[in-house]
């Protein structure tokens, strides 16, 4: 027996970009910190601490979930493992902030990740990812052609029964992992078919032969006298939420729909590329999916998907038994109703407590309906709560809501998303928002007045003003 202590990385790091750079700097600092320590050993793929239960830090940060050990008992006491745990935790917090979740079972604190996943992640340290040279995809693609992201083949294109081609995970993909990052083959705005067709024809003619084959290999749900327009309308993803501009991609356009998706697509306006992030753990062999619909009850979703894309959805949600499907429909209708009420600026001004209560309720409904994997909607919800709070001068709660919104965005958009960065800055300086005290000063607080001695349940009640 004994007491475990350590820290978890939540959400886990992605394979590239800012996360990869930060992890590299963190590992270099740890190496420098312990270069003369005989109890710290540099292995081929990780740093091993020969104290306690030999905690490890991998060189590949996306594999890391937990750094911990028993900190009580004879072995722990004699090796001084707790000192190492505390030091590494402080260094990690300096690099990754609130993503580093310290816990100590002696204080009734427990890690975020379950031990089975942690054990799997630690075993993966022994074998580094096989790096492959980046290669363009040259259609037509066979069912086994791997697609490279960050030089690592995470998935392959396969024939999916009843769906055509889709993407299937080649490895277990952890929540928060960037699966795809690619620029569009072409983009176009709204225009009638007789104008869209020549516009696309000109754009396709200017492409390389490889890009032409990639575009023409995509599915066309409305074949006719406008073949290019049919491919575009069938496959285009919006370049940003609500954007009238759509983009067609060589790989992302193969991702099929689910009403309970395991991935999220997002347009990075700064880098002008589309990203796909895992919003839940995806097991090897599972199909990668994103949502095509705009929410609502199953009947509403089915009509939209049939009209827009020509298929009937038979995902795990739409295939539920009648009584469970009805319960799901009721939750989705409630989500739409709550979203509308929360977005009412007049209600936000006159009844902010009610608006915040709706945020609290909607968070619970989202968690229930999407099994804890509604990152994009939760990020938006926390930002709504931020706006309600800051509009009435509450910097303490606003900063906490912004921090939670940024953590949710990291999962579905990554560290380098412009919106993630913007919301992170508001967590530090909530008063910089244009809505600061725009309605009143009735909730006026300072950012440093966040309570420190509340448990999770008590803190959430304070945060959403549910104390009474």
Buried (B, 14 or more C-beta within 10 A) or exposed (E): EBBBBBBBBBBBBBBBBBBBEBBEEBBEBBBEEBEEEEBBBBEEBBBBBBBBBEBBBBBBBBBBBBBBBBBBEEBBEEBEBBEBBBEBBEBBBEBBEBBBBBBBBEEEBEBBBEEEBBEEBBEBBEEBBEEEEEEEBEBEBEEEBBBBBBBBBBBBBBEBEEBEBBBBBBBBBBBBBBBBBBEBBBBBEEEEBEEBBEBBEEBBEEBEEBBBBBBBBBBBEBEEEBBBBBBBBBBBBBBBEEBEBBBBBBBBBBBBBBBBBBBBBBBBEEBEBBBBBBBBBBEEEBBBBBBBBEBBBBEBBBEBBEEBBEBEBEBEBBEBEEEEBEBBBEBBBBBBEBBEBBBBEEBBBEBBBBBBBBBBBBBEBBEEBBEEBBBBBBBBBBBBBBBBBBBBBBBBBBBBBBBBBBBBBBBBBBBBBEBBBBBBBBBEEBBEBEBBBBBEEEBEBEBEEBEEEEEEEEBBBBBBBEEE
